[in-house]
Amino acid sequence: MIKFSFTFFLFALGVFAQENKIDSNVRKQIESYNSSFAADFTGGNKEALLKAYTEQTILMPEHSRQRTGNKSIADFYKQWLDQAKVISYQRTILELQDFGSYVLEIGNFTEHLDKQNLKPYTYSGKYMVLWKKASKNKPMTIAAEIWGSDSYFDDRFIPEIDDALVPPTKEFVTSDKLNLEVIERNNSIKKLVQNRLGGEHAKMFLPDAMYLTYYTPILSGEKDITAYFIEHEKPGTLSIDQISIRTSGVINAQKAIVEFGYYSVDWSDGDKKGNVKGKSINVWKRNSNGELMLFRQMVNHD
């Protein structure tokens, strides 16, 4: 298990705060939304939960498939609240990044819930929300949202979501040069994962990157991210038999490129075989050589 470098994280947050000034009104709006969302979630107010979502919003829940638009997102929260009572819910903002037309929020969440016929459970982890700025005096809306636990957990303690009516995620088709560059970077990652080259995979991240992956606390900075990938993708008996990493959308956010991705991995280890599917929000920036590098990335399993 890779230990989270808390000292480095505090240092990194200080650097980011100096380089990335956020309008106080933007922060207040996000803090107000988080407070009201928590109240509506614990109160079971399903309609109020949707106020920041639009028909274009992408929701990426952990252990559930990607959903797009108000109707599909409303169905997710209905299923969740029909199966469990949310006793308390809290988000703690760790970072806000201003990308010009969008703001990226990263933080931790803690949800105490009581699922029918089971003991109360604390579901906690990290999250990422991409906010779309609006014209003056209008509230921001959520362009995309993803979350995941800080550690492996038995998902019988959280609601079981029926995704039967959720359409398959469609691959993004583009002829745009910038978008094709993003897709080509993913092809490079695919080869590194399949060949178990974790150290090289880590080099796809900027030195001040953050990686928010499944069942692990936030990894911040080159040291933590490199250590994780060297361990996670080390050569051994496990084989990646087939892997696909696809793009479902790209947003050029002026100061960064935000990509929505989804993946499928067939693996085998001796007599054991399996398939893992998931999704991600990937934030790309260019390094000093002009190469697209991962600046922020969050991944979770379906």
MOHUVEN-V355453 format. One record per run of one state. SS is the DSSP state (helix for helix, strand for strand, loop for the rest). FROM is the first residue (numbers start at 1). TO is the last residue. If there is no record, write none. Layout:
ss	from	to
SS	FROM	TO
SS	FROM	TO
//
This chain:
ss	from	to
loop	1	5
helix	6	19
loop	20	23
helix	24	43
loop	44	47
helix	48	50
loop	51	57
strand	58	60
loop	61	66
strand	67	68
loop	69	69
helix	70	83
strand	84	98
loop	99	99
strand	100	100
loop	101	101
strand	102	115
loop	116	120
strand	121	132
loop	133	140
strand	141	149
loop	150	154
helix	155	157
loop	158	176
helix	177	194
loop	195	197
helix	198	202
loop	203	204
strand	205	212
loop	213	218
strand	219	220
helix	221	232
loop	233	237
strand	238	252
loop	253	253
strand	254	254
loop	255	256
strand	257	269
loop	270	271
strand	272	286
loop	287	291
strand	292	301
loop	302	302
//
